[in-house]
Amino acid sequence: MPDEVVLYTLGGTIAMAGTTSGPGGTVVARLSGADLAATVPGFDALLTEGGTRLRIEDVTRHPSADLTFAQIADLVERAGQAVREGAAGVAVTQGTDTLEETAFLADLLWAHEEPLVFTGAMRNPTLAGADGPANLLAAVRTAAAPQARGLGVLVAFDDELHPARYVRKTHATSTATFRSPETGPVGHLEEDRVRILTRPPRRAPLPAPSAGAFAATRVPVHTFVLDEDDDTSLAGFAPHVAGLVVAGFGVGHVPGRTAPALGELAARIPVVLTSRTGAGPVLRNTYGAPGAETDLQRRGLINGGRLGPYKARILLRTLLAAGADDARVRAAFDEHG
């Protein structure tokens, strides 16, 4: 029996075609999964000579900015059911705006050896050099590849494979936008071959909260900037949110005058300290001035490690929605950060 790969489509640039009416019409999401598959040179060889059977399910056609935690958790459950029923792997197409976040959330919840591979496109199908067909072929080929087992959730883009834990969207328009600044790709697509170069350690999956629990758990990100106006806005977070992620300067610094307010917040809700730089760690014991990482940890802030603010928010909200206490949250950031 051929190996089955399930393809779930969520919309995004890869699925856009045609234009809205009127002068200066813009592209809209119209293509189904079957439409997408029909645009891919090489699919026939993969499906016949490669012995892979493709099952397509169109889930939604939303811009990725409209996707929710609950939708991704539901997708992970559907994908898990597919592999429990015998699928060799799962591919997902969606918009790229939030792909680094949705892939990371899926990775936190994914409990299977089979590959779960996210992809999309930067150039819509009406443009010359549209990258969607190549990315889709790469994602399906990777989902079917035995050598991709045990790697968790991957992002297939521009013939590179990136781990959800490290991948970032680094450019607004480039087709080479997805990069892993800390590690580089874990693999490549070479002709018809999936080549894995390295295997990052996998972590135990987290329990998946319910849609209601996600909706009830608010976790914003506060990014510090030069000459921050004041610290009064920080005090307003506590009554309304379950946790807070702070995107500080450099290795985890904030203006010294804001440190007391952050300490007061950390006594009431989990406050995670991250770096706004996009790569590298929050330090632990190097700088001791007010507002530096040592001072903030003494005041109760949780060190986010190498997680950037957006992925730290994904982890914190998932933990809190699942009912994790302070000790569990700190342990999770020690493990994932």
SERO-4910 file (N, C-alpha, C, O; in steps of 0.05 Angstrom, whole numbers):
BEGIN
 pado doro    nc1    nc2    nc3   cac1   cac2   cac3    cc1    cc2    cc3    oc1    oc2    oc3
  Met    A     17    -24      0      0      0      0     18     25      0     37     26     15
  Pro    A     12     45    -17     29     69    -17     28     84      9      7     83     23
  Asp    A     50     98     15     49    115     39     31    139     33     30    150     11
  Glu    A     15    146     53     -3    168     50      8    193     64     17    191     87
  Val    A      6    216     51     12    241     63    -14    257     62    -28    259     42
  Val    A    -21    270     84    -44    287     86    -36    316     83    -17    325     97
  Leu    A    -49    330     66    -44    359     62    -68    375     73    -90    371     63
  Tyr    A    -63    392     92    -83    410    103    -77    438     92    -54    447     94
  Thr    A    -97    452     81    -93    479     71   -108    499     88   -131    494     95
  Leu    A    -95    521     94   -106    542    111   -108    569     97   -116    589    110
  Gly    A   -102    570     72   -103    596     58    -76    609     56    -55    595     56
  Gly    A    -75    635     54    -50    650     52    -42    656     23    -56    649      5
  Thr    A    -19    668     20     -9    676     -6     -7    653    -26    -13    656    -49
  Ile    A      0    630    -16      3    607    -33    -23    599    -47    -23    587    -68
  Ala    A    -46    607    -35    -72    600    -45    -86    623    -59   -110    621    -64
  Met    A    -72    644    -65    -85    668    -77    -84    667   -107    -64    659   -119
  Ala    A   -106    676   -119   -108    678   -148   -130    696   -155   -148    701   -139
  Gly    A   -130    707   -180   -151    726   -188   -148    751   -172   -130    754   -156
  Thr    A   -166    770   -176   -164    795   -162   -192    804   -154   -212    795   -165
  Thr    A   -193    822   -134   -218    834   -127   -227    853   -150   -210    861   -166
  Ser    A   -252    859   -151   -263    876   -172   -254    905   -170   -246    914   -148
  Gly    A   -255    919   -191   -248    947   -191   -219    953   -198   -203    934   -199
  Pro    A   -213    978   -203   -185    985   -210   -166    979   -187   -172    984   -164
  Gly    A   -143    970   -194   -123    963   -174   -131    940   -157   -123    939   -133
  Gly    A   -146    921   -168   -155    898   -153   -131    882   -141   -110    881   -153
  Thr    A   -136    870   -118   -115    855   -104   -122    826   -104   -145    818   -106
  Val    A   -101    809   -101   -106    780   -101   -120    771    -75   -117    784    -54
  Val    A   -135    750    -78   -150    739    -55   -147    709    -55   -140    697    -75
  Ala    A   -151    697    -32   -148    668    -29   -171    654    -43   -194    656    -34
  Arg    A   -165    639    -64   -186    625    -79   -179    596    -85   -197    580    -91
  Leu    A   -153    589    -83   -145    562    -93   -149    541    -71   -143    545    -48
  Ser    A   -161    519    -79   -164    496    -61   -138    480    -61   -119    485    -76
  Gly    A   -137    460    -43   -113    443    -43   -109    428    -69    -87    425    -78
  Ala    A   -131    419    -81   -130    406   -107   -119    425   -129   -103    417   -146
  Asp    A   -127    450   -128   -117    470   -146    -87    474   -142    -72    475   -162
  Leu    A    -78    475   -117    -50    478   -112    -34    454   -122    -13    458   -135
  Ala    A    -44    430   -117    -29    406   -125    -27    405   -156     -7    396   -166
  Ala    A    -47    416   -170    -46    415   -199    -25    433   -211    -17    430   -234
  Thr    A    -15    452   -195      5    471   -205     33    462   -200     52    476   -208
  Val    A     37    438   -188     64    430   -179     77    411   -199     69    388   -201
  Pro    A     97    420   -214    112    401   -231    126    381   -213    138    388   -193
  Gly    A    126    356   -221    139    336   -205    121    321   -186    129    300   -175
  Phe    A     97    331   -182     79    316   -164     72    289   -174     71    269   -159
  Asp    A     68    287   -201     61    261   -212     82    240   -206     76    217   -199
  Ala    A    107    248   -210    129    229   -204    130    221   -175    135    198   -169
  Leu    A    126    240   -158    126    235   -129    103    215   -122    107    197   -106
  Leu    A     80    220   -134     57    204   -127     56    177   -140     44    158   -130
  Thr    A     69    174   -163     69    148   -177     95    133   -173     95    112   -161
  Glu    A    117    144   -183    142    130   -180    151    129   -151    163    110   -142
  Gly    A    145    150   -136    153    151   -108    135    135    -89    142    130    -66
  Gly    A    112    126    -99     94    110    -83     81    124    -61     76    112    -40
  Thr    A     75    150    -65     62    166    -44     33    172    -53     28    180    -76
  Arg    A     15    170    -34    -13    177    -40    -19    202    -24    -13    204      0
  Leu    A    -32    222    -37    -37    248    -25    -67    251    -19    -83    248    -37
  Arg    A    -73    257      6   -101    263     13   -102    292     21    -87    301     38
  Ile    A   -121    307      9   -122    336     13   -147    343     29   -169    334     22
  Glu    A   -144    360     49   -166    371     64   -163    401     66   -144    411     77
  Asp    A   -183    415     55   -183    444     57   -196    452     83   -220    447     88
  Val    A   -180    464    101   -190    470    128   -202    498    129   -225    502    139
  Thr    A   -188    518    118   -198    546    118   -183    561     97   -164    551     86
  Arg    A   -192    585     91   -178    603     72   -174    630     85   -181    651     73
  His    A   -163    631    109   -158    656    123   -130    666    119   -111    650    115
  Pro    A   -126    692    119    -99    703    122    -87    693    148   -102    689    168
  Ser    A    -61    688    149    -50    676    173    -52    695    197    -50    686    220
  Ala    A    -56    721    192    -59    740    214    -85    734    229    -88    743    252
  Asp    A   -104    720    217   -130    714    230   -131    687    243   -151    680    256
  Leu    A   -109    671    241   -109    644    254   -107    647    284    -98    667    295
  Thr    A   -117    627    298   -118    628    328   -103    604    339    -98    584    325
  Phe    A    -96    606    365    -84    583    379   -103    559    377    -93    536    372
  Ala    A   -128    563    381   -147    541    381   -148    527    354   -150    502    353
  Gln    A   -147    542    333   -147    530    306   -122    513    302   -124    491    290
  Ile    A    -99    522    311    -74    507    307    -75    482    325    -66    460    316
  Ala    A    -85    484    349    -87    461    366   -106    440    354   -100    416    355
  Asp    A   -128    449    342   -146    431    329   -133    418    304   -136    394    299
  Leu    A   -117    433    290   -102    422    267    -83    401    276    -81    380    263
  Val    A    -69    406    298    -50    386    308    -65    360    316    -55    338    311
  Glu    A    -88    363    328   -104    339    335   -112    324    310   -111    300    309
  Arg    A   -121    338    289   -129    326    264   -105    312    251   -107    289    242
  Ala    A    -82    325    252    -58    313    240    -50    288    256    -41    268    245
  Gly    A    -52    290    283    -46    267    299    -64    243    293    -55    220    293
  Gln    A    -90    249    289   -108    227    282   -101    215    256   -103    191    252
  Ala    A    -92    231    237    -84    221    211    -61    202    213    -61    181    200
  Val    A    -40    209    229    -18    190    231    -25    166    248    -14    144    243
  Arg    A    -43    169    267    -52    145    282    -67    126    263    -67    101    268
  Glu    A    -79    136    242    -93    119    223    -75    110    200    -84     96    182
  Gly    A    -49    117    202    -30    105    183    -16    124    165      1    115    149
  Ala    A    -21    150    166     -7    169    148     22    170    154     30    169    178
  Ala    A     39    172    134     68    174    137     76    201    147     97    203    160
  Gly    A     60    221    142     67    248    150     45    267    141     26    260    127
  Val    A     48    293    150     28    313    145     42    338    135     62    347    146
  Ala    A     30    351    115     39    377    105     17    398    110     -7    391    108
  Val    A     24    423    115      5    444    120     14    468    103     37    476    104
  Thr    A     -5    480     89      0    506     75    -15    528     90    -38    525     97
  Gln    A     -2    551     93    -15    574    105      0    599     97     21    598     84
  Gly    A    -10    622    106      4    647    101     29    649    118     31    636    139
  Thr    A     48    664    108     74    665    121     76    685    144     95    684    160
  Asp    A     56    703    147     58    724    167     62    713    195     78    724    210
  Thr    A     48    692    202     50    681    229     61    653    229     59    638    248
  Leu    A     73    644    206     81    616    204    101    608    225    100    586    235
  Glu    A    120    626    232    140    618    252    126    613    279    136    597    295
  Glu    A    104    627    285     90    623    310     72    598    309     72    583    328
  Thr    A     57    595    288     39    571    286     56    545    286     48    526    299
  Ala    A     78    545    272     95    521    271    106    515    299    107    492    307
  Phe    A    114    536    313    125    531    340    103    521    359    108    503    375
  Leu    A     79    533    358     57    522    374     52    493    367     48    477    385
  Ala    A     51    487    341     46    459    334     68    441    344     63    418    353
  Asp    A     93    450    344    115    434    354    113    429    383    120    407    393
  Leu    A    103    449    399    100    444    427     80    422    433     81    409    453
  Leu    A     60    419    415     38    400    420     42    373    405     28    354    411
  Trp    A     60    372    385     62    349    368     76    326    382     98    328    392
  Ala    A     62    303    384     72    281    400     80    256    384     82    235    395
  His    A     85    260    358     89    237    340    116    238    327    128    259    324
  Glu    A    125    214    318    150    213    304    147    222    275    166    232    263
  Glu    A    123    219    264    119    226    236    123    256    232    116    272    249
  Pro    A    133    264    208    137    293    203    111    308    201     92    299    189
  Leu    A    112    332    212     91    352    208    105    377    196    121    389    209
  Val    A     98    383    171    114    403    156     97    426    146     77    422    132
  Phe    A    105    450    154     91    474    147    105    488    123    129    487    121
  Thr    A     89    500    106    100    515     84     81    536     75     58    537     84
  Gly    A     89    553     56     72    573     45     86    585     21    102    572      7
  Ala    A     82    611     15     94    624     -8     97    653     -2     82    665     13
  Met    A    117    665    -14    121    694    -13    111    708    -38    103    732    -37
  Arg    A    110    694    -60    100    705    -85     75    691    -93     75    666    -96
  Asn    A     53    705    -96     28    692   -103     28    682   -131     45    690   -147
  Pro    A     10    664   -138     11    650   -164      7    668   -188     12    659   -210
  Thr    A     -1    693   -185     -4    711   -207     22    724   -215     23    738   -236
  Leu    A     43    720   -199     69    733   -204     88    714   -218     87    690   -215
  Ala    A    107    726   -233    128    710   -245    146    699   -222    152    714   -203
  Gly    A    154    674   -225    171    663   -205    157    656   -179    170    656   -158
  Ala    A    131    650   -180    117    642   -156    130    618   -143    137    599   -156
  Asp    A    135    620   -116    150    599   -102    132    578    -89    142    558    -79
  Gly    A    106    581    -90     88    562    -77     91    533    -87     93    515    -70
  Pro    A     91    528   -113     93    501   -122    118    486   -112    116    463   -103
  Ala    A    141    499   -114    165    486   -104    164    481    -74    173    460    -64
  Asn    A    154    500    -59    152    497    -30    132    474    -23    137    459     -4
  Leu    A    110    473    -37     91    452    -32    103    424    -38     99    405    -22
  Leu    A    116    422    -60    129    397    -67    149    389    -46    151    366    -38
  Ala    A    165    408    -36    185    403    -15    171    393     10    181    375     23
  Ala    A    149    406     18    135    399     42    124    371     41    126    355     60
  Val    A    111    364     19     99    337     16    121    316     14    119    295     26
  Arg    A    142    322     -1    165    303     -2    177    298     25    183    275     32
  Thr    A    180    319     41    191    316     68    172    301     86    181    284    102
  Ala    A    146    307     84    127    292    101    127    263     95    120    247    113
  Ala    A    134    255     71    134    227     63    161    213     69    163    189     66
  Ala    A    181    229     77    209    218     79    214    205    105    210    218    126
  Pro    A    222    180    106    228    166    131    250    180    146    250    181    171
  Gln    A    269    192    132    292    205    146    283    231    161    299    241    177
  Ala    A    259    241    155    250    265    169    234    258    195    225    275    209
  Arg    A    232    232    201    218    224    225    234    233    250    258    233    249
  Gly    A    219    239    271    232    245    296    243    273    298    257    280    318
  Leu    A    237    290    279    248    318    279    227    338    289    233    361    290
  Gly    A    203    328    295    182    347    304    171    362    280    169    351    258
  Val    A    163    387    285    151    403    265    173    418    249    192    430    261
  Leu    A    171    417    223    191    430    205    177    451    188    153    450    184
  Val    A    193    470    179    184    489    159    201    485    134    225    487    134
  Ala    A    187    479    112    200    474     86    196    499     69    174    507     63
  Phe    A    219    511     62    218    536     47    244    540     31    266    536     43
  Asp    A    241    546      6    265    552    -10    285    529    -11    309    533    -10
  Asp    A    274    505    -11    289    480    -11    306    476     14    326    462     13
  Glu    A    299    489     36    311    485     62    291    475     81    267    481     79
  Leu    A    300    460    101    283    450    123    293    463    149    316    460    157
  His    A    275    476    162    282    490    187    265    479    210    242    473    207
  Pro    A    277    476    234    262    467    257    244    489    268    253    513    269
  Ala    A    220    482    275    201    503    285    212    517    309    206    541    313
  Arg    A    228    504    325    240    517    349    257    541    342    257    560    358
  Tyr    A    271    541    320    290    562    314    283    580    290    295    601    287
  Val    A    264    572    274    260    587    249    247    614    254    231    617    272
  Arg    A    254    633    237    243    660    239    238    670    211    252    664    192
  Lys    A    217    687    208    213    702    183    230    727    185    225    743    203
  Thr    A    249    730    167    269    750    170    268    773    150    283    792    151
  His    A    249    770    130    247    791    109    218    792    100    204    772     99
  Ala    A    209    817     95    181    821     88    173    809     61    150    802     57
  Thr    A    192    809     41    184    800     14    202    779      2    194    766    -17
  Ser    A    225    774     12    244    755      0    234    726      1    221    718     21
  Thr    A    238    711    -20    230    683    -20    249    667     -2    243    644      4
  Ala    A    271    678      6    289    665     25    285    675     53    304    676     69
  Thr    A    261    683     60    255    697     85    259    679    109    267    689    131
  Phe    A    254    653    107    255    636    131    283    627    136    296    614    119
  Arg    A    293    634    160    320    628    168    320    619    197    302    625    212
  Ser    A    340    604    204    345    596    232    371    608    241    392    595    238
  Pro    A    371    633    251    396    647    257    414    632    277    439    634    275
  Glu    A    403    617    295    419    604    315    432    578    305    454    571    314
  Thr    A    419    565    286    428    538    279    433    533    249    448    515    242
  Gly    A    420    549    232    418    542    204    398    520    200    386    510    219
  Pro    A    393    512    175    373    492    169    382    464    179    406    459    181
  Val    A    363    447    184    369    420    192    371    402    168    381    379    170
  Gly    A    363    411    145    364    395    121    358    411     96    352    434     96
  His    A    360    397     73    356    409     47    341    390     29    340    366     34
  Leu    A    328    401      9    317    385    -13    337    386    -36    344    407    -46
  Glu    A    346    363    -44    366    361    -65    355    342    -87    353    318    -83
  Glu    A    348    353   -110    334    338   -131    309    325   -119    291    339   -111
  Asp    A    308    299   -119    284    286   -107    290    274    -80    276    255    -71
  Arg    A    311    284    -67    320    272    -42    317    292    -18    323    316    -21
  Val    A    308    282      4    308    297     29    334    290     44    337    267     52
  Arg    A    351    310     48    376    305     62    376    319     89    374    343     90
  Ile    A    378    304    110    379    314    137    408    317    146    423    298    144
  Leu    A    415    341    156    442    347    163    448    344    193    470    337    201
  Thr    A    427    349    209    431    348    238    404    343    251    383    347    239
  Arg    A    405    333    276    380    326    290    379    340    317    392    330    336
  Pro    A    366    363    319    363    376    345    348    358    365    331    342    356
  Pro    A    353    361    390    338    345    410    309    352    410    301    375    407
  Arg    A    292    331    414    263    335    416    256    337    446    269    325    463
  Arg    A    235    352    451    225    355    478    197    343    480    183    342    461
  Ala    A    190    335    504    164    323    509    142    342    502    144    366    508
  Pro    A    121    333    489     99    351    482     84    362    506     83    349    527
  Leu    A     72    385    503     56    397    524     27    388    520     19    382    497
  Pro    A     11    388    541    -18    382    538    -31    404    522    -24    428    525
  Ala    A    -50    397    505    -64    417    489    -88    428    504   -106    414    511
  Pro    A    -87    454    510   -110    467    523   -135    467    505   -133    464    481
  Ser    A   -158    471    517   -183    473    502   -184    501    489   -169    519    496
  Ala    A   -202    503    470   -206    529    457   -215    550    477   -206    573    476
  Gly    A   -232    542    496   -241    561    516   -218    570    534   -217    594    542
  Ala    A   -200    552    541   -178    559    558   -159    578    544   -149    597    556
  Phe    A   -154    573    519   -137    592    503   -150    619    503   -137    639    507
  Ala    A   -176    620    497   -190    646    495   -189    661    521   -188    686    521
  Ala    A   -189    647    543   -190    660    570   -162    668    580   -160    680    601
  Thr    A   -141    661    565   -114    665    575   -100    686    557    -90    680    535
  Arg    A    -99    710    567    -87    732    552    -58    735    560    -51    737    584
  Val    A    -40    736    540    -11    740    546      0    760    525      6    751    502
  Pro    A      2    785    532     13    805    512     44    805    513     56    794    531
  Val    A     55    819    494     84    825    492     88    855    495     75    871    481
  His    A    106    863    513    113    891    516    142    894    507    160    883    519
  Thr    A    146    910    486    173    915    475    183    941    485    170    962    482
  Phe    A    206    940    498    219    965    508    233    979    485    245    967    468
  Val    A    232   1006    486    244   1022    465    260   1045    479    257   1050    503
  Leu    A    277   1058    464    294   1080    474    276   1101    486    257   1110    474
  Asp    A    284   1110    510    270   1132    524    241   1125    528    223   1141    521
  Glu    A    236   1101    538    209   1093    545    194   1115    560    205   1126    579
  Asp    A    170   1121    552    155   1144    563    154   1143    593    163   1161    607
  Asp    A    142   1121    604    140   1118    633    133   1089    639    130   1073    621
  Asp    A    130   1083    664    124   1055    672     95   1052    680     87   1031    691
  Thr    A     78   1072    676     51   1070    686     35   1049    670     17   1037    681
  Ser    A     41   1046    645     27   1026    629     32    998    638     14    981    635
  Leu    A     55    993    650     61    966    659     42    958    682     33    935    683
  Ala    A     36    976    699     19    970    722     -9    962    713    -23    948    727
  Gly    A    -17    972    690    -44    966    680    -48    938    669    -70    930    664
  Phe    A    -26    923    665    -28    896    654    -41    876    674    -58    860    666
  Ala    A    -33    877    699    -38    855    718    -68    847    720    -73    823    720
  Pro    A    -87    866    722   -114    857    727   -127    843    703   -147    830    705
  His    A   -114    846    679   -127    838    655   -114    815    640   -126    804    621
  Val    A    -90    807    648    -76    786    633    -66    764    652    -64    768    676
  Ala    A    -61    741    640    -52    718    656    -21    717    658    -11    705    676
  Gly    A     -8    730    639     21    731    639     30    753    620     14    764    606
  Leu    A     56    759    621     68    780    604     95    771    595    111    759    610
  Val    A    101    778    569    128    774    558    140    801    554    128    818    541
  Val    A    164    805    564    178    830    561    200    826    540    217    808    543
  Ala    A    200    842    520    222    842    500    241    865    507    236    888    500
  Gly    A    263    858    520    282    878    529    304    882    509    306    870    488
  Phe    A    322    901    517    345    907    500    366    885    503    368    872    524
  Gly    A    381    881    482    405    865    483    402    838    497    385    822    489
  Val    A    417    833    518    417    808    532    397    807    555    398    789    572
  Gly    A    377    825    554    356    825    574    355    848    593    356    845    617
  His    A    355    872    581    356    897    597    332    914    592    321    914    570
  Val    A    324    930    612    302    949    609    311    975    624    330    974    639
  Pro    A    298    997    619    305   1021    634    302   1016    664    283   1005    673
  Gly    A    322   1025    679    323   1019    708    298   1029    723    289   1017    742
  Arg    A    287   1052    713    263   1063    727    239   1045    725    220   1048    740
  Thr    A    239   1026    705    215   1009    701    218    983    717    198    968    719
  Ala    A    242    977    728    246    952    741    227    947    765    217    925    768
  Pro    A    222    967    783    204    962    805    176    955    796    164    937    808
  Ala    A    166    967    775    139    961    765    139    932    754    119    918    758
  Leu    A    160    924    741    161    896    731    162    876    754    150    855    753
  Gly    A    177    884    775    178    866    798    151    863    811    144    841    820
  Glu    A    136    885    813    109    883    824     91    866    807     75    850    818
  Leu    A     94    868    781     78    851    763     86    821    767     69    804    768
  Ala    A    112    816    769    122    789    771    113    775    797    112    751    799
  Ala    A    105    791    817     95    780    842     66    771    838     55    757    855
  Arg    A     53    780    817     24    774    813     19    755    789      1    738    790
  Ile    A     35    758    768     32    741    744     60    733    734     79    746    740
  Pro    A     62    711    718     88    705    706     97    726    686     81    733    668
  Val    A    121    736    689    132    756    671    158    744    660    177    738    675
  Val    A    159    740    634    182    727    621    199    748    607    189    765    592
  Leu    A    225    748    612    244    767    601    257    755    576    270    733    578
  Thr    A    255    768    553    267    760    529    283    783    517    282    805    526
  Ser    A    297    776    495    312    797    480    297    804    455    287    786    441
  Arg    A    296    829    449    283    838    424    301    835    400    292    841    378
  Thr    A    325    826    403    345    825    381    338    804    360    345    807    337
  Gly    A    325    782    368    319    761    349    338    738    349    332    718    335
  Ala    A    360    739    363    379    717    364    396    721    389    401    743    398
  Gly    A    406    698    400    423    700    424    406    698    449    382    701    449
  Pro    A    420    694    472    406    689    497    402    714    514    415    735    510
  Val    A    383    712    532    381    730    555    402    719    575    401    695    582
  Leu    A    420    736    584    440    727    603    428    724    631    405    731    635
  Arg    A    444    713    649    433    708    676    449    722    698    437    732    717
  Asn    A    475    724    695    491    734    718    514    752    709    536    750    720
  Thr    A    510    768    689    532    785    679    529    814    688    548    826    699
  Tyr    A    506    826    683    502    854    689    484    857    713    464    843    717
  Gly    A    491    876    731    477    879    756    464    905    761    453    910    783
  Ala    A    464    923    742    452    950    746    421    947    748    410    927    738
  Pro    A    408    966    759    378    966    759    368    963    731    375    978    713
  Gly    A    350    944    727    339    939    700    355    919    684    346    911    662
  Ala    A    378    910    693    394    889    679    383    862    687    366    859    705
  Glu    A    393    842    673    381    815    676    383    804    704    364    791    714
  Thr    A    405    808    718    408    798    745    388    811    764    376    798    781
  Asp    A    385    837    761    366    852    778    337    843    772    322    839    790
  Leu    A    330    839    747    303    831    739    296    803    749    274    798    758
  Gln    A    316    785    747    311    758    758    307    759    788    291    744    799
  Arg    A    323    775    801    320    778    830    292    788    837    281    781    858
  Arg    A    280    804    820    253    814    824    231    795    816    208    800    819
  Gly    A    239    771    806    220    750    800    214    745    771    199    727    765
  Leu    A    227    760    752    222    754    724    234    728    716    255    719    727
  Ile    A    222    714    697    231    688    687    249    692    663    242    707    645
  Asn    A    272    679    663    291    682    641    280    666    617    276    642    619
  Gly    A    277    680    594    267    667    570    288    652    554    281    640    534
  Gly    A    313    654    562    334    640    548    338    649    520    340    673    515
  Arg    A    338    631    501    342    638    473    315    641    458    315    646    434
  Leu    A    293    639    472    267    643    458    263    673    454    266    689    472
  Gly    A    257    681    429    249    708    424    222    714    436    208    696    445
  Pro    A    214    739    436    189    746    450    164    733    439    146    726    454
  Tyr    A    163    729    412    138    718    401    135    688    408    113    679    414
  Lys    A    157    673    407    156    645    414    153    641    444    140    623    453
  Ala    A    165    659    459    162    658    488    132    662    495    122    649    514
  Arg    A    119    680    481     90    684    486     74    658    479     56    651    493
  Ile    A     82    645    457     68    620    450     71    600    473     51    587    481
  Leu    A     95    597    483    100    577    504     85    585    530     72    568    542
  Leu    A     87    610    537     75    619    563     44    616    561     32    606    580
  Arg    A     32    625    540      3    623    538     -6    594    538    -26    587    550
  Thr    A      9    577    524      1    548    524      3    536    551    -15    521    560
  Leu    A     24    542    565     28    532    593      6    542    611     -6    526    626
  Leu    A      0    568    611    -19    579    629    -48    569    622    -64    564    640
  Ala    A    -54    567    597    -80    557    589    -84    528    597   -107    519    601
  Ala    A    -62    513    600    -64    485    610    -63    483    640    -63    461    651
  Gly    A    -62    506    654    -62    506    683    -36    503    697    -35    496    720
  Ala    A    -13    508    683     13    505    695     17    526    718      9    549    715
  Asp    A     29    516    740     36    534    761     63    547    757     76    542    736
  Asp    A     72    564    775     96    579    772    120    561    768    137    566    751
  Ala    A    122    540    784    145    522    782    146    508    755    167    505    744
  Arg    A    122    500    745    121    487    719    129    507    697    143    499    678
  Val    A    120    531    699    127    551    679    157    556    678    169    556    657
  Arg    A    169    559    702    198    564    703    213    539    692    233    543    678
  Ala    A    204    516    699    218    492    689    216    490    658    235    482    645
  Ala    A    193    497    647    189    496    618    207    515    604    218    509    583
  Phe    A    211    539    615    228    559    603    258    551    606    274    556    588
  Asp    A    265    538    627    291    526    630    296    505    608    318    504    597
  Glu    A    276    490    602    278    468    582    278    479    554    295    471    537
  His    A    259    496    548    255    505    520    272    530    513    278    534    490
  Gly    A    279    545    533    295    569    528    324    564    523    339    583    518
***
